[in-house]
Amino acid sequence: MEESEVVDFKREQYPFEEASDTDKSELLKDILAFTNAQRHRTAYILIGIAEVQAGHHVVVGVEAHLDDADLHQFVNSKTNRPIAFSYFPFPVEDKDIGVLRIPLQTRPVYVTRNFGKVNRDVVYVRDGSSTRPASPDQIVLMGRGTPPQWAVDRLEALAKGAILTAVQHWHENPSRLVNYDERIREDVTFNALAYGEARAFVLGRSRSIEDYETGIDSYGSLYWVFQRFETLASYCGQMFRTIGSSLVEYGALIRAMLNLEGYVEHEGRAWENYRIRIGNPRSAIPREASFNLLVAAELSVRLVDVINSENFEGDADYEHRRDFAPEVRWESPEWQA
């Protein structure tokens, strides 16, 4: 990688112990600039890496490391709000480099009094490979903030819960296609299902409708599972309404949420119309319904993958398409009557 808003290379360790305010302000300025940078993933300053032309780098290592606790006391005693960051040594090519890790967090951050080369009330920002004061327009955009971590964590938990419920129920249903599931059961024990196993099943499912007999037994049983996806889709809508301004710049996350929300709404209407037509929630349902349930699970897997990628800006349909087979939704005359 070349230097950018998410990575910087320093050949030598920052002067800190017994250094002058002017020298120490270089470290402070860099941390402020990356904290305020317009980015969509965690930023790293890698110390002990010599950058040369054409993006090639040489690991030179560092002889001494900074103390994480001392750094926090130094930085956060000067800023308008605490900055979340960490410093740790990391082995590379039989050498130790220093790593400053700066996650996404609330902006803008600035110092409340002059210190060395850093001026009070000035919002420094990383712009490409350089640092400069932010423009008024950039500061306004910072006020939008980033999605609160608790909201993203809950979104991920709901998505994983829906996926696990669907796969668990599918495998414990006696009317599933025996030959297909016997192959799966050889390698996976679904009584204590892990998310990784459920994800593998969803992504590895057959794309042929002929591989689906009755799937899950009845409308009532299937809809009970589908309600987990409806809860997830509803939460996506709540996030848009309550923290939508902080999602504006997160294209991949928005796309994944909208794809899931739209699909669940579409299938929910189809299933409700079918229930009204048959009049008995215990009746068997077309195999299209079981197939389409796993499409909802696949869209949920895509959502989890986008969250875990730490790259919400990319286009989900392109950034993650290679991990998914083509999306198929079955709409027979019987199912969509």
FIDREN-157662 format. One record per residue: z, x, y of N, C-alpha, C, O, CB in turn. Coordinates in steps of 0.02 Angstrom, whole numbers, plus 32768, in hexadecimal, padded with zeros to 4 digits. Each point is the difference from the previous one (the first is absolute). Glycine has a CB too. Layout:
ZXYZXYZXYZXYZXY ...
END
This chain:
8000802A7FC480007FD6803C8000802B803E801B8038800180217F6E7FC1 7FA580418073800480208040803A7FE28027801A7FCB7FEE7F6A804C8012 8091800B803680367FE680297FEC7FBE801F7FC67FF680158062807F8003 80087F5D7FEC7FF27FBC801880407FE0801680338022800B7F6A7FD37FA9 80627FC78052803C7FDB801380337FFD7FC780387FE9800B7F837FD48044 803280597F75802E7FFB7FC7801180437FE1802980037FD37FA87F8D8018 801080A6802C801080427FE37FF5803780347FD17FFE8027800F7FD87F67 804D805B80717FFA803A802B8016803D7FD8802C7FFB7FD57FEA7FC08094 7FCC807E7FA58010803E7FDC801E803280327FE5800A80367FBE7FE17F76 8093803480418020803580288005803E7FD4801B7FFF7FC980277FAC807D 7FA5808C7FD58003803E7FDA8048801A7FFC801580187FCC7F7680048056 809A7FDE80168043801C800480337FC9800A7FF17FCA801A7FE180A18014 806C7FA37FBD80377FD18008800F7FF6804A7FF9802E802980377FF67F68 7FE47F9F808180157FF38044803D802A8012802E80057FD77FA47F858021 803080948043803E8021801680367FCC800E7FF47FD080247FCA8090800C 807D7FAA7FB380357FCE800980448020800C801D7FF880367FA27FBA7F81 805B807080188041802080087FFD803480387FD6802D7FFF80457FBF7F86 8012800D80AB8006802E80397FC0800580297FF680308025805C80107F98 7F817F8E803D7FC27FFF8028800D7FE0804480317FDB80087F8A801F7F8F 801B8015809880067FE380447FEB7FB77FFE7FDF7FEA7FD2800B80878063 802B7F697FFF7FEC7FBA80057FB47FF980027FE57FD17FE3808780168059 7F7380477FE57FB77FFD80047FE180077FBA7FD27FDA7FF0803280568084 80147FFE7F647FE580097FBD80107FC57FD37FD67FE87FDA803580948034 80337F6B7FF680147FC87FD57FDD7FBF80137FF87FD37FD780778065801A 7F7B7FC4804E7FDF7FC380167FBC7FF77FDF7FE67FC87FFD805580428070 7FA7802C7F797FC17FFA7FDC80097FD57FC27FD77FD57FF18005809B803A 805A7F9C7FB0800F7FD87FC5800D7FB880137FE67FD27FE0804A80937FE8 7FF87F90806C80107FBD80177FC17FDB80147FF77FC57FF0807980638037 7F647FF97FFD7FC27FE180187FD37FEB7FC67FE37FCA80018025807B8068 7FF37FE67F647FD67FEF7FC7801B7FC47FDA7FD97FD57FEA800680A3800D 80637F858000801D7FC77FDC7FF57FC080287FEF7FCC7FE38067807F7FE9 7FB27FB780757FF47FC6802A7FB77FEA7FFB7FF17FC47FFA806980618055 7F78800C7FB47FB97FF080017FEA7FDD7FBF7FDB7FD08002801180928049 802C7FB77F7C7FED7FE17FC080227FBB7FF87FE27FD27FE4800F80A17FE9 804C7F87804B80237FBF7FFD7FD97FCB80267FFB7FC77FEA80738074800B 7F777FD880467FDC7FD0802A7FB77FF97FEF7FDE7FD5801D80728047803C 7F96800C7F797FB980007FF17FE97FBD7FE480257FDF7FDC7FE1809C8010 7FBC7F7280247FE27FC57FE37FE780137FBA7FCB801E7FFA80147FB48078 8047801D7F5B7FF080137FBC80147FC97FD180207FCF80147FEE80AA8008 7FDF7F8D7FA6800C7FCB7FCF801D801A7FBF7FFE7FE07FCC7FA37FE18066 807C807B7FD28022801C7FC680318034801980018012803B7F9B7FD87F7A 808E802F801E8031803380107FDE803F80187FCC80147FE680837FBC7FC6 7FCE805080887FE5803F801B8028803B7FE6803C7FFA7FF27F9D7FC98075 800680767F948020803D7FE77FEE803C802C7FC68009801280377FC87F79 8035805780857FF58041801E801180337FCA803880037FE87FE37FD58090 7FB380507F74800880307FCA80078046801E7FD1801A80207FED7F9D7F90 807B8067804780118040801F7FFA80387FCC801C7FFB7FC980317FCC808A 7F8E806D7FBF7FF280367FD17FBA7FFB7FE37FF1801C7FCC80887FE88018 7F5B7FD980407FBA7FF77FEC7FD5801A803980057FE8803980167FB37F7E 7FBB8095803B7FD1801B80327FBE7FDB7FF97FE180017FCB805780718033 7FB27F6E80387FC17FDC7FFF7FC7802E801580068025803180367F6F7FE9 7F8E806B7FC07FC5802780117FC57FD0800680097FC47FF6802380A37FCF 7F9A7FB1804A7FC77FD6800D7FEA7FD97FC3800F80137FC77FCD803C8090 80017F7A7FB67FE47FD57FCB80347FDF7FD57FF47FEF7FC67FAA805B8039 809F7FAC801E80337FDB7FDC802180247FC880257FE17FD97F9D7FBE8045 803280A17FDA802280277FCC80438019801B80068010803B7F8A80127F93 80A17FE28007804380138014801C80357FD27FF080047FC580227F89806A 8019809C7FED802080357FDA804B7FF68002801D7FF880367F8580597FE5 807D7FAE7FAB80497FF87FFC80208044800D7FF8802F7FD97FFD7F707FD4 80308066808B8023803E800F804B7FF97FF5802380327FF87F857FE9805C 80727FA77FAB80467FF47FF4802C800E803C7FE880198033800480027F57 80547FD680708030800D8035803C80257FE280107FF77FC57FCC7FA1807C 804380917FE7803980277FE880427FDA8007802F800C7FDA7F93805C8043 80417F6B8014803E7FDB800B7FF07FB7800E7FCC7FF0801D806D80778010 7FF37F6D7FBE7FF57FB88009802F7FE480368036801B800D7FA67FDB7F7B 800D7FD4809780297FDC803080327FD57FDB7FF47FEA7FC77FAD8016808D 80977FF37FCB80337FD57FE27FF47FB880167FFE7FF1803C8056806E7FC3 7FA37F747FD07FEE7FBB800F80347FDE802C7FEE7FDD802F7FD5801E7F65 807D800F805E80357FDF80288000801A804780077FD9802F803D80197F6A 7FB4805080707FFE801C80447FC47FE6802780057FF3803C803580747F9A 7F8D7F9180077FC57FE58022800B7FB980187FEE7FEF80387FCB805A7F81 80657F8D801D800D7FBB8014802F7FFE803C7FF47FD9802F7FFB80017F5B 8045804E8077802E800080387FDC8018803F800B7FE58036805580307F7C 7F77801D80477FDB801B803A7FD07FCC801D80007FF4803C8009807E7F92 7FCE7F6F80077FCC7FD28018801E7FBF80197FF27FEA80377FBE80497F7A 807A7FAE802680177FBC800F80367FFD803680127FCA80177FD280197F76 803580578089802E800180397FD97FFD8042801F7FFB8035803480477F88 7F6B7FC180407FD88003803C7FD07FC580097FE37FF78035802680837FC3 7FEE7F5D7FD47FCD7FCC8002801E7FBB8010803C7FF47FF87F82804E7FB6 80167F91806880157FBC801180147FD87FC480277FD080067F8E8034805B 8033800E7F6480147FE17FC07FFB80357FCA7FD7802E800680027F5E801F 804E806E7FA67FFE80327FCB7FBA80027FDF7FE07FCD7FF7809B80227FF5 7F70804D80037FC180097FDC8010800C7FB6802B80287FEF7F9C80088079 80167FAC7F6D8007800A7FB87FD080387FEB7FC37FFA8009805E7F8D7FE3 7FFA80AF7FFA7FD780377FE7802A80287FCF803C7FF57FFA7F7F800F8071 8025802A7F738025802C7FD27FDE80437FFD7FC38006800980647F977FB3 8001809780367FE680437FF6801680177FBA803A7FF77FED7FC880248090 7FCF80037F5E801380197FBE7FD080397FEC7FC68000801480697F8E7FCB 7FE980A27FF97FD580347FE67FD67FE57FC680147FD27FDD803F80858045 7F727FC77FD67FD47FE97FCA7FDA803C7FE47FE28026802680127F678010 800D807D7F877FDE803A7FE37FB57FF57FF97FE97FCD7FE68080804D7FDC 7F71801780557FB77FFF7FFA7FE880477FF1800E802E80277FE87F6F8029 7FE7806B7F7A7FE480427FEE8035803780017FF68035801E7F9C7FA68011 80A680187FB1803680317FFB801F801280438021803480067FA77FF87F96 802E7FAA8096801F800B804180217FBE80157FF17FCB7FE67FBA808E803B 80837FAC800E801F7FC5801D7FE17FF180447FFC802C802B80707FED7F97 7F7F7FA980487FED7FEA804380357FCF801880267FE57FD87F5D802C8010 807E7FE38059802C7FCD801C7FD97FC1800F7FC880038019808180568018 7FD47F6D7FBF7FDE7FC0800A802A7FD4802E803A7FF27FF27F9080177F9C 80187FE380A9801D7FCC802B7FDC7FBF7FF07FC37FFB800A805B80588052 80067F7C7F8C7FE47FBF7FED80157FCC8033803C7FF7800D7FC580287F78 7FCE7FBE8099800E7FCF80357FE07FBD7FEC7FC47FF88008804180638052 80227F767F8D7FE37FBF7FEB7FEF7FD4803B8012800F8039802F7FF97F5E 7F9B7FC2805C7FF27FCE803380427FE18017802D7FF37FD87F617FF67FF7 807780098072803D7FE4801C7FF47FE380457FC88004801B807B804E7FA4 7FF17F90805E7FF97FE080417FEF80328036801E8036800380347F737FD8 7F7F804680507FEB802A803880047FD6804080067FC37FFC7FAF80837FB9 80487FDA80867FFC8047800F80458022800080337FDF80097F66800B803A 806680587FB3803C802880017FF6803880347FCA801E800380527FC87F83 8018802780A27FFB803380358046801B800D80327FE37FEA7F697FE5804A 806980707FF08042801C801080197FE280417FD87FED802C800B807F7F99 805E7F8F8041801E7FE0803B80138033803680167FEC803680157FBA7F80 7FCB809A803C800A803380337FD3803C7FF07FED800A7FC7808C7FD1804D 7F76804B801F7FD480397FF7801E80327FD0803D800D80017F957FE28072 8003802E7F63801780357FD37FC680307FF57FCE7FEE7FE080877FC57FE7 7FB1808A80527FCB80317FF97FBF7FE6801B7FFB7FEE803B803E80407F61 7F927FD180397FBF7FE880167FF77FB47FF97FCB7FE58011800880897FCE 80617F7180087FFC7FB87FF5801F7FDB803B803B800C80117FC980057F72 7FD67FC3809D80187FDC803B801B7FBC7FEE7FE77FDE7FD37FC5805F8072 80877FAE7FDE80207FBF7FF47FD07FC7800D7FD48004802B809B802D7FF3 7F987F9A7FBB7FDA7FC280077FB580087FF67FD97FD38010807F8007803D 7F93805F7F9A7FB9800A7FF07FF67FF57FB68023801D7FD67FCF80378089 7FDD7F827F8F7FF27FF07FBB7FC980307FE87FC57FF88011805C7F8D7FFE 7FF280AC7FC97FD0802F7FE57FE27FE37FC080227FDF7FD9801C80828059 7F817FAB7FC57FDD7FE37FC77FD080337FE27FE18027802380297F66800F 7FF180717F8D7FD0802A7FDC7FBC7FDE80037FF97FC67FED806180677FC6 7F757FF780667FBC7FE580077FD180307FDD7FED8034801C802E7F928052 7FD0802B7F547FD9802E7FD9802B803C7FED80337FF97FDE7F647FE2805B 805580607FDE8026803D7FF180258019803D801980397FFF7F947FE47FAA 80587FBB808C80228016803D80367FCE801380037FC87FE77F9580728040 80947FDC800680377FD780197FF87FF7804B7FF280308024805B7FF97F80 7FBD7F9980747FFA7FF28047802A7FC3801180147FDC7FD37F7880578031 80817FC1803D80237FC280147FD67FC37FF17FC3800180098079803E8050 7FE47F8C7F8F7FDC7FC37FF07FEA7FDC804080218004803380217FF17F62 7F877FE780667FE87FD7803880277FBE8000801E7FEE7FCE7F6E8046802C 80747FA8803F80227FBF80027FE77FD07FCA80277FDC7FE27FE880338098 7FAF7FF07F787FE47FD47FCD801C80127FBB800F7FD47FD87F89801E806C 806E804F7FAE801C80157FC080487FEB7FF880157FEB7FCA7F9D80768036 80757FA3803680467FED7FFE80067FB57FF3802D7FEA7FDB7FF180738073 7FB67F7B7FD080017FB87FF47FF47FF17FB680227FD67FE37FB480158092 7FFA80387F6C7FF27FF67FB9803C80137FD5800C7FE17FCD7F7B80338049 809E80217FFF803B80147FDA80337FC87FFD80257FFB7FCF7FC6807B8053 80187F62801280327FCA80027FF67FCD7FCA802E7FDA7FF07FDA80388088 7FBC7FEC7F6C7FF47FD17FC9802780137FC380107FD67FD67F7E80148057 808180567FCE802880187FC87FD980027FBF7FC37FF77FFF80A07FDB8039 7FC080397F927FE380017FBD80247FCB7FD780377FEB80127FAC80917FF6 7FFF7F6E7FC180217FCD7FD8804580187FEA800780377FE77F8A7FA07FF1 80A480008032804380157FEA7FFF80117FB57FE17FDD7FD880537FDB8081 7FEF807D7F957FFF80167FBB801C7FCB7FD17FE87FFA7FC88024807B805F 80267F657FEF801D7FCD7FD57FCC7FCA7FF080007FE57FC9807280338067 7F627FD980017FCD7FCD7FF57FCD80187FCD7FEB7FDA7FD480267FFC80A1 7FDB80697F917FD0801C7FD1801F80067FBB7FDF7FF27FCD7FE9804D8090 80787FD57FA0802380057FBF80037FBD7FDD7FF67FFB7FC4804E80648069 7FCB7F6C7FF980047FBD7FE27FBB7FE97FE97FF97FE17FCB806A8003807E 7F6A802B7FDE7FBC7FEF7FEC7FEE80217FBD7FE47FE17FD47FFB801380A5 8032804C7F817FF380247FC280287FE37FC67FE57FF97FC98002806E8079 80587F887FCA802A7FE57FCA7FE77FBD7FE87FFF7FF37FC480628049806D 7F8A7F987FFE7FE57FBF7FEC7FBF80087FD87FF57FDC7FD0803F7FF18096 7FA180617FAF7FC1800B7FDD800D80197FB97FE27FE87FD07FE58031809D 806580187F8C800F801B7FBE80217FCA7FD47FF27FFC7FC4801B8077806D 801F7F647FEC80207FCB7FDA7FCE7FCE7FE580067FEA7FC7805F8025807F 7F6A7FDF7FE37FCD7FD07FEA7FD6801E7FC87FF07FDD7FCF800E7FF080A4 7FEF80727F947FD880227FCD802680037FBE7FE57FF07FCB7FE08054808E 80797FD27FAA802980057FC380097FBD7FDE7FFC7FFB7FC3804080668070 7FD07F6A7FF580097FBD7FE47FC17FE97FDC80037FE57FC8804E80008092 7F7580267FC57FC17FE97FE27FF280257FBF7FEF7FE07FCE7FE5800780A4 8035805B7F8D7FF080267FC480337FF27FC97FED7FFA7FC57FDE805F8081 80747FA27FCC80347FF17FCE7FF27FBC7FE080047FF97FC38050804B807E 7F9D7F8B7FE87FF47FBD7FE67FC17FFE7FD57FFD7FDE7FCD803D7FF28097 7F9580557FB17FC180027FDA800C801B7FBA7FE77FE47FCF7FD8802D809C 806780257F90800980207FBF80307FDA7FD37FFC80067FC37FED80668073 80447F6E7FE6802F7FDA7FD77FE57FBB7FED80217FDB7FDD803C8063805A 7F677FB27FE27FE37FBF7FF17FDD80017FBC7FD4802A7FF6801E7FBF8085 80207FEC7F567FE480037FBC7FB67FEF7FFC7FE0800F7FCE80907FD48009 7F747FFD805C7FBA7FEA7FFB7FD08032801D7FC47FF2800780647F997FFE 7FF080B1800D7FD38033801B7FD180197FC9800A7FF37FC5804E80308090 7F747FFF7FC07FD0801B7FD0802180387FD880138033801C7F8D7FAF8030 806680147F738029802C7FD67FE380477FFC80248030800B7FFE7F6D7FB3 7F9E806980347FE280427FF68009802D803E8010803B7FFA7F9D7F927FB7 80478017808880068027803F80478017800B800C803A80117F947F868020 808F80137FC680458010800F8021802B7FCB802F8024800F7FD87F72802F 7FE180667F83801C802D7FCE7FF0804980118029802C7FF57FCA7F7A7FB4 7FD2806680747FEF80448015802E801780388016803A80017F737FB27FDE 80877FE7804F802C801180368047800D7FE78021802F80167F997F8D8038 805C801A7F84804580057FE8800E80407FD9803A80157FF97FC97F708002 7FC9809C7FEC800B803E7FDC801E8036802E8025802B7FE97F7B7FB87FCC 8050801A808B80148034802E80367FEB80318021802B801D7F6D80027FD9 807D7F938013802C7FE8803480337FCF7FE47FEE7FD27FDB7FB7803F807A 80997FF87FBD80347FD07FEE800F7FD6803E8019801A8031801880347F78 7FBF7F73805480057FD6803B80437FDD8008800A7FDB80307F7D80147FC7 80A7801E7FDB80427FE3800A80258021803A802A7FE080217FDA80067F65 7FEC80598087801E8023803A7FC6801D80287FF5803C800380777FE17FBE 7F6E7FB5805F7FC180128020800C8029803F80297FED802A7FA47FAB7FA7 800F809F803580018028803D7FC27FEF80297FCE7FEA7FE5807280737FE2 7FC57FAD807B7FC87FEE802B7FC080267FED7FCA7FE4800080878002805C 7FB6805A7F937FC680287FEE7FDB7FE37FC47FC380027FFE80768061802F 7FEC7F827FA37FE27FE17FC57FDB7FC080147FC97FF37FE88091803E7FCF 7FC67FA880737FE17FC180167FC0800F80287FCD7FDE7FF780A47FE9800C 7F92806B80287FC5801280277FC780157FD37FC67FED800A808480388055 7FC680037F6E7FCC80177FD17FE07FC57FDB7FC480007FF6807A806D7FFD 7FEB7F627FFA7FE47FC67FDE7FD17FD8802E7FCA7FED7FEB809E800D7FCE 7FAE7FFB80857FD77FD9802F7FBE8022800D7FCB7FE07FFF809D7FF38036 7F99806E7FD67FC28024800F7FD5800A7FC27FC4800B80058077802F8059 7FE47FC37F667FDB800B7FC37FE87FC17FDE7FE480037FC9805D8063802A 7FC97F61802C7FEE7FC17FE07FB47FFA7FFA7FDA801E8025808F7FAD8008 7F83800D7FA27FB97FF57FF57FE27FD7803980237FD880207FEF802D7F65 7FAE800680897FDE7FDA80357FD67FC77FE47FDC7FDF802680218089801F 80087F8C7F7B7FD97FCA7FE1802B7FC37FF6803780057FE47F7F804F7FE4 80327F73804D80267FC27FF780077FEF7FB6802C7FDA7FEC7FAB7FFD8083 7FFD80457F6880027FF17FB8803F801F7FE080117FED7FC87F71800F8035 809E80328023803D801F7FE5803E7FD7800F803880157FEF7F92805A801D 802E7F578013803A7FD880127FFB7FBC7FDC7FD37FD8800E803680628064 80257FBB7F6180027FC07FDE80237FCE802D7FE17FE7802F802180517F5F 803C7FB9806580247FD1802C802D80258031801B7FE2802E7FE27FC97F77 800B8097805280298026802E80487FE97FFB801F80077FCB7F8080088082 807D7FD87FE980447FE580017FFC7FB67FEE7FD17FDE8013805680778045 800B7F927F847FFB7FC07FDD7FEA7FC4802A7FD27FDD7FED8085804F7FCC 7FC97FC880807FF67FC180227FFE800B804C80128035801980267F8D7F89 7FB2800A80818000800380488046800E801A8009802A802C7F967F877FD8 8093802C7FE1804480098018801880477FF9801F801C802D7FF87F6F7FB6 7FDA80937FE3801480457FF47FDB8030802E801F802D801D7FF97FB67F6C 7FA78013807E7FD8802D802A80147FFA80498005803280237F9D7FC47F8B 806A7FCD806980107FF780468045801E8010800B801680397FAE7F827FC9 807480687FCF8041801F800B7FF6804A80108022801B802C80167F937F87 7F9A807380297FF18046800E7FDD80068043800F802C80287FE87FEC7F5D 7FD97FBB80887FD98003803D802B7FF8803E7FEE801980367FB17FBA7F8B 809A800B8039802C7FF8803A80198043801B800E8006803B80147F8B7F97 7FE380A180028014804280187FCC801D8030801080208032802F7FF37F64 7F817FE1805A7FCA8017802C7FFE7FD680407FEF801980357FD0800E7F67 80527F99805F80037FD6803C80388018802E7FF78001803D7FDB7F9D7F82 8067807680258036801B80287FEA80408023800F800A803B80457FC47F77 7F89805D802A7FE6803E801D7FCF7FF180398004801D8035800B801D7F5B 7FC27F9880647FCF7FEE803380227FE1803D7FEC800E80397FBE7FDF7F6E 80897FEA804D80257FE3803880228035802A80027FFB803D80117F9E7F7F 8008809B80238020803680257FCD8028802880108017803780487FF07F70 7F6C8000803F7FCB802180277FF57FD980417FFA801D80357FCF800E7F61 80347F9280647FF87FD8803C803A800780307FF58002803D7FC87FAE7F80 808080538029803A800A802B7FFD8042802580128005803B80327FB57F77 7FA4807A802B7FFA804280217FCE7FFD8038800B801D80368013801B7F5F 7FAA7FA680617FCE7FFA8035801C7FDC803D7FF3801380397FB37FEB7F70 80837FCE804A801B7FD9803880388025802580057FFA803D7FDD7F9F7F85 8047808C801B803C801D801E7FF780488018801B8012803480277FA47F84 7F97807380237FF7804580157FB6801280037FED80397FF580837FE57FD8 7F677FB080417FB8800A80007FEA803780307FD080247FF280247F667FF0 802E807C80577FEB80338031800780467FE57FDB802D801480487F868047 800D80577F78800980447FE37FD1800D7FC67FFE80377FE580797FC4803D 7F617FD27FCB7FD080087FC97FB9800A80197FD2800B7FD980787FB07FE0 7FAD804180897FBD7FFF801D7FD6803B7FE97FC57FF77FF280697FCD8070 7FEF80767F9B7FDA803D7FF2800080147FB67FE780367FEF80337FEE8085 80017FB27F61800780127FB97FCC7FDA7FD780107FCF7FDE806B80488031 7F4680007FF67FC87FDB7FE580047FF37FB57FF47FC87FEA7FC98068806F 805480047F8080017FF77FB880367FD07FEA7FF67FD67FD47FDE809E801F 80667F90802D80377FD37FEF7FEE7FB88012800C7FD37FD88047808A803A 7F917F9980297FED7FBC80157FCB7FE47FD080057FC67FEC80158057808C 7FB4800B7F787FCB7FE87FD4801C7FED7FBB7FED7FCC7FE47FC1807D8059 807D7FE17FA7801D7FF07FBF802A7FC180037FFE7FD77FD1800380A38013 80267F7D805280297FC480077FD57FC28008800E7FCC7FE1804C80798053 7F717FBF7FF57FD57FC6800B7FD97FEE7FC17FF87FC47FF17FFE805D8087 7FF380117F627FDC7FF27FC2802D7FDA7FD07FEA7FCF7FE17FD18098802E 80837FB07FEA802E7FDE7FD380117FBA80197FFD7FD07FD98032809F8006 7FE17F8B806080147FC0801C7FC87FCC7FF8800C7FC87FEC803F80738066 7F777FD97FBE7FC87FD27FFB7FF27FEC7FB87FF07FC67FF37FE0806E8072 80357FFB7F6D7FF27FF17FBA80347FD07FE47FEF7FD07FDD7FDB80A08015 80767F9D801C80357FD57FE67FFA7FB9801B800A7FD07FDC80428094801A 7FA27F97804A7FF77FBD801E7FC77FDB7FDD80067FC57FF180268066807E 7F9D7FF97F857FC77FE17FDF80117FE87FB97FF37FC77FEE7FC280828056 80697FE47F9580117FED7FBB80367FCB7FFE80007FD57FD47FE0809F8006 80507F8F805480347FCE80027FE57FBA800980167FD17FDF80368084804F 7F827FA47FFE7FE17FBF800A7FDB7FE97FC180037FC67FED7FF08054808D 7FEB80157F657FDB7FEF7FC380307FE87FCA7FF37FCF7FDD7FB480858040 80907FD07FDB80307FEE7FCB80217FBD800F800C7FD87FD3800880A28016 7FFC7F79805780207FC180127FD07FC67FF580147FCB7FE780338070806E 7F797FCE7FBD7FCF7FCC7FF47FF97FF27FB57FF97FC67FEC7FCA805B807D 803E80137F6F7FFB7FF77FB7803C7FDB7FE67FFA7FD57FD47FC280948023 80807FA78022803C7FDE7FEA7FFC7FB5800E80147FD77FD7802E8092803C 7FA57F8680287FFA7FB980137FCF7FDD7FD2800A7FC67FED80108056808B 7FB180077F767FCD7FE27FD5801A7FF47FBA7FF47FCB7FE37FB3806D8060 807D7FF97FA180157FF97FBA803F7FD57FFA800B7FE07FCC7FC3808F801B 805C7F90804D803A7FD58001803980157FD280327FDD7FFC7F827FCB8020 804580907FC2803480177FD28007804B80067FD580257FE980147F7B7FC8 804D8078806E80088049800A800780277FC07FFD803E800280377FA8806A 7FD77FF87F5C800680247FC07FBD80077FDC7FFD801F7FCB80787FB7802C 7F57800E80247FBF80037FE07FE58048800280118027802C7FD97F617FF3 7FEC80877FB07FDE804180007FD08004803B7FE77FCE8018802380397F6A 7FEA803580947FD4800A803A7FC6802D7FED800580257FCF805D7FCD807F 7F67800C7FD87FC7802A7FF08013804A8003802D801480247F867F948008 802A80807FAD800F80487FFF7FF18021804380198037800E7FCE7FCA7F78 7FEF7FDF80A57FF4801B80428041800A80268008802F80277F897F9A7FDB 809F80097FF3803F800480258026803F7FEE801C8022802B7FE97F617FDA 7FFE808E7FBA8022803C7FEB7FDD803E801B8021802F801780067F977F81 7F98803A80657FD980398019800F8009804B800C803880177F9A7FB57F92 80587FDC807C800980058048804880138013800B801C80367F9B7F8F7FD8 808A80467FC680458016800D8003804C80028022801D802A800B7F7B7F9E 7FAE8089800B800180487FFF7FD7801E8039800B803A801280047FC27F73 7FC37FDD80987FDF8017803E8034800380378000803080287F917F9D7FB4 809A80018028803680028032802D803C7FF580168020802F7FE77F647FDA 8011808C7FB78028803B7FF17FDD804080158020802E801880147F947F88 7F8A804080567FDA803B80148002800A804C8007803880177FAE7FBA7F84 80437FD8808B8004800480488046801880168007802380327FA27F827FD8 808A80477FD180448016800F8008804A7FF080228023802580097F697FC3 7FB7808B7FE2800180487FF07FDF802780388019803480157FE57FB37F6F 7FCB800080957FDD80228037802D8004803D8002803380237F8F7FA47FB2 80947FF38039802E7FFF8039803680367FF8800F8025802F7FDB7F607FE1 8034807F7FB4803380337FF37FE3804680088021802C801B801A7F857F97 7F88805980367FE1804280057FF580148049800A803A80127FBE7FB37F7F 80247FE380987FF7800F80478042801380208003802F80287F9B7F827FDD 8097802A7FEB8042800F801C801680467FEC80198026802A80057F617FD2 7FD8808B7FC5801680417FE87FD3803980168012803B7FF9801E7F8B7FA7 7F95802A807B7FD2803580158015802180427FE8803680107FBE7F8D7FB5 8087801E80618014801880437FC38006802D800180268030806080187F9E 7F6A7F9D80247FC48002802A7FE97FB9800B7FD17FE87FE1800E808A7FF3 80437F6B805A7FF17FBA800C7FC07FF780297FE67FC88005809480217FF5 7F6D804D80247FC77FF9802D7FBF7FF87FDB7FD37FDC8017806A8068803C 7FBC7FDD7F737FC17FFF7FDC7FEC7FBA7FEB80297FD27FFF7FEF80A07FDA 7FA97F8780167FE67FC07FE9800F7FF87FB67FE880277FD77FBC7FDC8080 80847FCB7F9880157FF77FBB7FC67FF77FD0800280167FC780687FB88064 7F6180107FED7FC77FF47FD47FDB80407FEF7FDC80027FCE801A7F8D8064 801380A57FF67FDD803E7FF2803180367FE97FF180257FD17FB97FBD8084 809080247FCB803180337FEE80187FF87FB8800E80327FDF80147FD48099 7FE47FBC7F71801F7FF47FBF7FD17FDF7FCE80147FF17FC8805980058073 7F557FFE7FD87FD27FDC7FD47FF580267FBF7FF87FE17FCB7FD17FEE8099 803780737F9E7FF380277FC480347FF37FCA7FF4800E7FC57FD580488082 80737F917FCC80347FF47FCF7FFC7FBB7FE080287FEF7FD58020805E806C 7F877F8A7FD47FFD7FBB7FE97FB97FEF7FE97FCF8015801D808F7FCC8031 7FA07FF97F7C7FBF7FE57FEB7FEB7FC98030802A7FE780267FEF80357F60 7FA87FD1807A7FEA7FCB802E80297FC17FF980137FEC7FC97F7A80428032 80817FB2803D80297FC480007FD87FC67FE47FC77FF48016807B8036804E 7FD97FB27F6D7FDD7FC87FE0802D7FC38003803A80027FEC7F86804C7FC8 80247F7C806580257FC07FFF7FD47FCE7FDC7FC67FF6801180778024805D 7FE07FC67F5F7FD97FD07FD980077FBA801C80377FE8800B7FD880607F90 7FB67F99807180017FBC801C7FCE7FD67FD97FC87FF3801780598038805D 7FF37FBF7F527FD57FD77FD77FFD7FB9801E802B7FEE80277FF080577F72 7FB37F9480557FFD7FBA801780407FDA7FEF80177FD680277F6D802C7FCC 8098800C7FD2803D7FDD7FEC803A8012802E80287FD580147FAF802A7F75 802D80428088803A801780267FFB7FEA804980337FF0801F7FD880717F94 7FB97F9F80697FF87FF080477FE47FBA800C7FE47FF18035800A80877FDF 80187F5D7FBB7FE67FBB800780227FDD803B7FF07FC6800E7FFA80357F75 
END
